[in-house]
Amino acid sequence: MKGKTFNTALYIRLSREDGDNMESESITNQRDLLHLFLEKTKEKLQYVDEYVDDGFTGSNFDRPSWKRLMADIDSGKVNTIITKDLSRMGRDYISMGEYIERIFPERGIRYIALNDDIDTLHETPGLEFLQFKLMFNDYYLKDTSKKIRKVVRAKKEQGQFLGWKAVYGYKKDPNDKHKIIVDEEVRPIIKRMFDLAYNGKSPRQIANIFSDEHIPTPSVYTNLNRGVKSTAYELWCPRTIEEMLTNETYIGNLTQGRRKKLNYKSKKEIRTPKEEWIITENTHEAIIDKKVFDTVGELLKKNKNKPTGNNIQLLSGFMVCKECGHAIGINKSSDGKRYYCCCTYYISHSKYGLCTPHSCNYKKLENLVLEEIKKMCKEYVDSSSFSNKLEEERKKNDIKIKKQKEINVLDKRIRTNNSYIDKIYEDKLSGNIDMEMFNRLTIKYKDEIVSWKNQRDELEEELKNVDTEDENKEKEEILKKINEYLSFEKPNRNLLVNLIDKILISEDKIVEIHYKFKLY
């Protein structure tokens, strides 16, 4: 081996994503260190080329210069690799062990990590602690990823937009990359989508309409804007439509965190449950009115799992079996001349004797329900008691929801500041900050926590006193809906969904209408 010439590649990597943003880790410093080593060594290390991956994470080996290096190894151009330390080659414990202990030996590759005292040609001291060093580098990657996620989440909770592109209908503000503005080219498409849904169209029907009209899908539209020419339009997906119809971003509430990476080593993304979404209210211009958005949301729930044809019945999705709590479905008779209602749980479990048919003529039931609603409206529309109670219940719900959201935001801010205090304490212990800065930051974060706790206490007190508040605007809105209902010979579903929660049908055909407001 003494007379062998080692064709040497210098590999350099830097990634701010895995925390390597210190000057000592810079590309220039790595390069200088490696070339200095080549100049001073007495071994026959023949410099071939340097391979630089600037801005690529060490969690995987999907990097352009690393791939080029592997190709040069396969062709016999390179048989020695030198890096500043192990972490410059990579931080993934499993992959690093695979390369150093199997791939490199099998291909006759010599690997040198200068600062870790590792040289696979010799029994260097660093090799004895290789597994520990690899584990530490992997832990560092995991820990840094965790800290970055905390910082990113805190910024999102403060209403900063951190996506690489805005949701369809918006675009990044050219003057502030952390804000979004309406994309005027797409605004009409979003408004039309919600109008179609408001008027009873299902996500599948809307998707078919947009596909038939060759309206570019969000992915195609993005590619077109980025200069990628496309001769064909992709088809709209009903799930895409439904996700957009339930996205609060369109009413001015920035919604982030709908997807997340599987883990810190994987690029695969998974959908997150709605309770984990990060929603910040009133951060940008709304495209859709909140009342329309809420009504569409209610219609989506009522239309769930209903036929995809054009004729969804007026009461479809409202009717519930009183005995078993499952939906009452609407079916066509065998001769196709009439519709009838039947308990869906009974139909799917009839051989087990679970529940009973609850069968009844749908059209007769619909007329009965509409007459009952109209009778209620006429009886109470001029009643101050009805008006006041109706207004009071609706007011309580909306104000409580609003104030509770404000309390939740303050709670998140308090938790974030507490995590900041923990972090600067760790920084103080590790010597990253001095005592003066630690005290100054601690006082700042604690003062903010005290202020937010006081605000939260005030909101909680206001929440207790909601019953004493009065909002004439909401009262007028409710009465407007009732009068609108009375003006129709037959109301539509988007009006009905604002008045009715559900319709219970008992085994003996007794019908109970549950309104969205308590009636006195």
N, C-alpha and C positions, 0 to 999 in steps of 0.2 A: 504493500500500500504506500510505501514511502515514495516510490517513483511515480505514482499515479497523479494525473492532473485532474483537478476537480473543477468542472465547468459550473461556475457559480452564478446563481440568480439571487438578487437582493429583493426581498418582498417587504413592502411597506403598506401599512393600512392605518386609516384614521376614521373614526366615526364619532360624531358628537352624540348620536343617539344612544351609544352605550356608555356615555359619560367621559369619553376621552377628549376633553377639550382643553387640557392644560398645555402650556407652551412646551413643556418637556416631552409631550407626546406628538408634537407637530411633525408634519411630513419632512420639513427641512432638517429638523434635528435627527430624525431617524436616518435620513439619507446620509447626513454628515457622519454619524456614528458608524454606519455600516461601511462606508468608503474608507474611513480612518482605520477600521479593523483590517480591511484588505491591504492597505498600504503597509501596516506594521507586521502582519503575520509572516512567518517564515515558510508556511506551507504553500504548496502550488495551487492556490485558488485563482483560477482563471475567470475573470469577470466576463459574463455573457450579456446580461441585461438586467434592468431593474423593472419591477412589476408593482405598480402603485394603484391601490384601491382607495381613493379619497372619498369619504362620505358613505362607506359601506359598513354595515353592522358586522360584528364578530359572531353573531348567533347562528349564522349559517355560512356556507361556502358558495352561495350563488352570487359571485362577484366576477366582473369581466376580466380583470387582470389575473385573478387566481385561475380562471378557466384557461386563459392564454398560457400561464405557467405550466399547468397540467398537460396542455397540448405539446409544449416544448419538451417536457419530460418524456412523453410518449414517443416523440420523434428522436430522442437521444441527444437533443441539444443541451439539456441541463441534467446534471446529476447531483447538484448540491444546492440547498436552500438556506439562506441566512436571514433571520429576522432579529429585530431589537430584543424582543422577548416572546414568550409563548402567546401572550394575549394579542400580539400583532398578527400572528397567524390566524388565531381564532379563539373564541371563548367557550364554545360548546364542548362540554366534557366528553361526551360520547364520540363525536366526530373527530376531535383532536386525538383521542386515544386510538381511534381507528387508523388515522393517518400515521402517527408516530410509531405505533407498535405493529401494524400489519402492512399498510399500503407502501410506506417508504421502504421498509426492509425487503419486501417482495420485489420492488422495482430497483433496488440497489441505490436508493437515494439517501444521501447524507443530509441531516438536518442540524443546524446550529441556531440556538437561541442565546444571544450574547449575555444579556443581563441575568438570565436564569441559569447560567453556567451549564448549558446542555449542549452536548455534541454526540450524536448517535454513533460516531465512528470510534469514540473513546469512552471509557468508563468514567465520565465526569461526575462530580459530586451532585450536580443538579438532577441527574437521572434517578438518583435514589429517592428524591422527593417529587418526582414527576406527577404522580397521581394526586398528591396533595395540592400541587400548584394548579393542576387542571381543574380540580374541584373548587379551589378558591376563585379562579377566573370565572367559572360557571356561576358560582354564587354571586360574584360581583355583578355579572350581567343581570342576573335575576333581581338582585337588590336595586340596581340602578333603574331597571325597567319598572319596578314597583314605585320608586320615588318619582319617576317621570310621569307615570300614570296618575299619581296623586296630584302633581302640579297641573297636568292637563285637565283633570276633572275639576280642580278648583277654578281654573280659568273658564271652563265651560259653564260652571255654576254662576260665575260672575257675568255671563252673557257674551263672552268672547267666542266668535266663530272660529273653529280650528280645523274644519274640513279642508280637503284638497280641492273640492268643488262644492258649490252650493246646491241645494235641492232644486229639482226642475221647477222653473218659474222664477228663480232668483239667480243672482250672480254675485261674485265678490265685489265689494266696493273698491274701485281703483285707488281711492284715497286712504283706505283703511282695510287691510287684509283680514281683520278680525270682525268685520261687519259685512252684512249682505244687503243688496238692494234689489228691487224688482227688475226682472228681465222683461222689458216691455214687449218683446217679440212673442213671448210665451204667455204673458198675462191673459190674453183672450182665450187661450186653450184651457188654462186652469179655471177661469170663470165659467166657461162652457161645460167643463167636466162636472163642476159642482151644480150647475143649473140642471144638467141632465139627471144627476143623482137626486136633486131636490124634487124633480118631477117624476120620480119613481123608477128611473132606469137603474138596473143592477150593474155592478162592476163589469160583468161579462158583456152586457149589452153595450156599455160605453166603450169597452175595449174593441168590440166588433165595429162600432161606428167609426172610431178613430182609425182602425186598420183599413176599413173600406175607403176612407177619405185620404189615405196615405199621409196621415199626420205623423211626422217623425217621432219615434219613441225617445225617451230621455237619453238613452245611450247613443242613438243615432244622431240626435240633435247636438250632443256634446262633441261627437267626432266631427260633425260638419263644421262646428265653430272652431275646432282646432285645426282645420285645414285638411282633414282626411276625406278624400272624395269617396262617395258611396253611390252606387247606381241602383241600390234597392233599399226599401224601407223594411225594418223588422216589424213583426206583429206586436201589437200591444197585448200585455198579459193582464188578466183580471186582477191578479194579486197586486200588480204594480198600481193599478187604479185604486184598489181598496186601501193600500198603504198611503197613497197620496190623499185620499179622502179623509183619512184619520190623522193626518200630520198637522199638528197645531202651528207649524211654521207658517202656514198660509193665513193664519189669523193674527200674525205678528208675534207669536211666542216661539222663540228659537228652540228647536227640538234637536238634541244631539244624543249620541250614545245609543242609537237604535241598533247598532252592530258593534261587535268587539272581536279582537283577535282571540283565537282559541287559547293561546298562551304566549309567553314572551319569545318562544322559539319558532312558532308557527305563523305563517302568513294567512292561513285560512281564517275567514271571518264567520261568525255565527250571529244570529238574531238574538237580541236581548229582550227579556220580558218587559212589558210596558212600565212596570213599577221601577225599573232600573234606568229608564230614560231620564235625561237631564233636560228639563224644560224651564226656560227663563222667559218670563212674560214681558211683552211690550218692548222688544229689542229692535224692531224694524217695521217697515210699512206692511200692513196687511193687504192681501189680495181679496180675501173672502170675509164677509161679515160673520161675526161670531154666531148670530142666531141661525143663519143659513148652515153654518158648519155643524152646530149642535143638532139641528133638525136632520141633516144628512146622516150624522152619526146614529141617531135614533132609528132612521129608516134602514140603515145597513143592518142593525141588530134585528129589526122586524123581518127584513128580507132574507136573513141568513137561512141557507138550506132550502130556499123556496124555489119553485120551478123557474127556469131561465126564459120562459116564453114571454110574450109581450103583455099577457093579461094576468098580472098578479092581482088577486082579489083584494078588495078594500080592507077587509079585516084580517087578512093573512098576517100571521106573526103576532097578533094581539090575543088570540084565544088560547086559554089554558084550561086543562082538565082540573076541576076542583078536587077530585078524589086522589089522583096520583101526581099532580103537579107538572105533567108533561104537556107538550103542545097539542092543541086540537088542529088537525090537518084539514085541508079542503081538497076533495077529490071529485072527479067527474064520474057520473053514473055510466054503466056499461053501454047504454044507448047514446051517451054523449049529450043528452038533452038537459041535464040538471047537475048542479053541484050539491054535494052533501058533506057534512062535517063528521069527523070521527077521531077518536083519541089515538094518537100515533103510537103510544105505548101499548095499547090494546092490540093494534094491528101487528106490531112486531113481536108480541108475546102472547098471542091469542091462544096458542095450544097449551099454555101454562095457566090459563085462567086468570091472568093478571089484569086488573081493571075491567071496565066494560066499554062497549062501543061509543056511548054518548052520541049516537048518530042522530042528526037532525038536518033538515033542509037548509042549505046555506042562505039562499036568497031571502027566505022568511026570517031567518035569524038576523041577517044584515038589516032588513027593514025594521025589525023590532029594536035593534040596538040604536039605529039612527033616530028613530022616533023617541026613544028613551033619552038620548043625549039632547035632542032638540027640546024635549019637554023640560029637562033640567035647566037648560040654558034660558028658556023663556020664563021659567018660574023664578029664577034667581038673578037674571041679568040686571034688573032694576032694584034689586034688594041691596041696601047698604050693608046688611049683615054679610051677604055673600061676597060682595065686592071687597069689603074690609078683610074678611077672613082669607079670601083667596089671595089677596095682595100680601097679607101677613105671612102666609105659609111660603109663598114663592120668594118673598123678600128674605125670610130667614135662611132658606136654603142657599141662595146665591151669595148673600153677605157672609154666611158662615164659611162657605167654600173659599171665597176670596181671602178672608182673614186667615183661614187655616193655611192657605198657600203661602201667605206672607210670613206666617210663623215658621213654616217649613223652610223657607229661604233663610230666615235668620238662624234657625237651628243648624243648617248646613254651613253657614258662615262661621258660626261658633265652633263647630267641629273642625273646620278647615284651619282656623287660627290655633286651636289646640294642637293640631298636627304640626303646624309651623313651629310652635313653641318646643314640641318634642324634637323637631329636626334641628333647631338652632342649639338645643342643649347637647345633642349628639355632636354638632359641629364644634361646640366649645370644648367638649371632652377630647375630640380628635385634633384640636389645635387649629381648625380651619378659620375660626373667628376668635377675637380676643374678648376679655371680660367686658370691656366698655361697650362693644357692639352687641354682645349678648344681652346686657342689661337694657340697652336702648331699645332693641327689638322686642324684648320680653315686655317692657312697659307699654310699647306701642300696641302689640297684639292683645295684651290683657285689657288695655283701655277700650279697644274696639269691642272686645268680648263683653265688658261691662255695659257699654252703650247698647249693643245688640240685645243683651238680656233685658235691659230696661224697656226697649222697644217691644220685645216679645211679651213682657209682663203687661204692657199697656194694651197690646192687641188681644191678649187673653182676657183682660178685663172687659174690653169692648165686645168680645165674643159672648160674654155672659149677659151683656145688656142689649143684645140684638133685638129682643122682643119689644124694646121701647122705641126703636127707630121707625121712621116712616119714609116710604119712597113712592111718591105719586106716579112717577114715570112707569114703574113696574106694574102698578095697578092699572094704568091706562093700557099697557101692552096686553095684559091678560084679558081685559074686557074687549079689547080690539079683536083678539082671537075668537072670543065667544060670539061677538057680533058678526065676524067674518063667517063663522060656522053657520049661523042662522041665515045668512044671505045666500048660501048655496042650497040648491035643490038636493045635490048629493056632494058632500065634501070630498076632497082628495086626501091621500094618505099623509102628505106632509103637514096638512092642517090637523088631521086626526092625531098624529103622533105627538103634537104639542098639548093635547088635552087628555089623552087616555094612556094609562100605564098598561093595563091588561084587562081582559074580559074573562071572568071565570064562568065555566059551564058545568053544572052539576049533572049527576046521573039522571035525576028526574027533570032535566031540561030547564032548571032555574038559572037565569042569567044574572050575573053580578058585574057591574061596570066599576072598575077601580080607576078613579081619575088621578091625574098627576098632582092634584091639590086636594087637601082635606076640605070637605064641604060641610057646612054647619047649618 
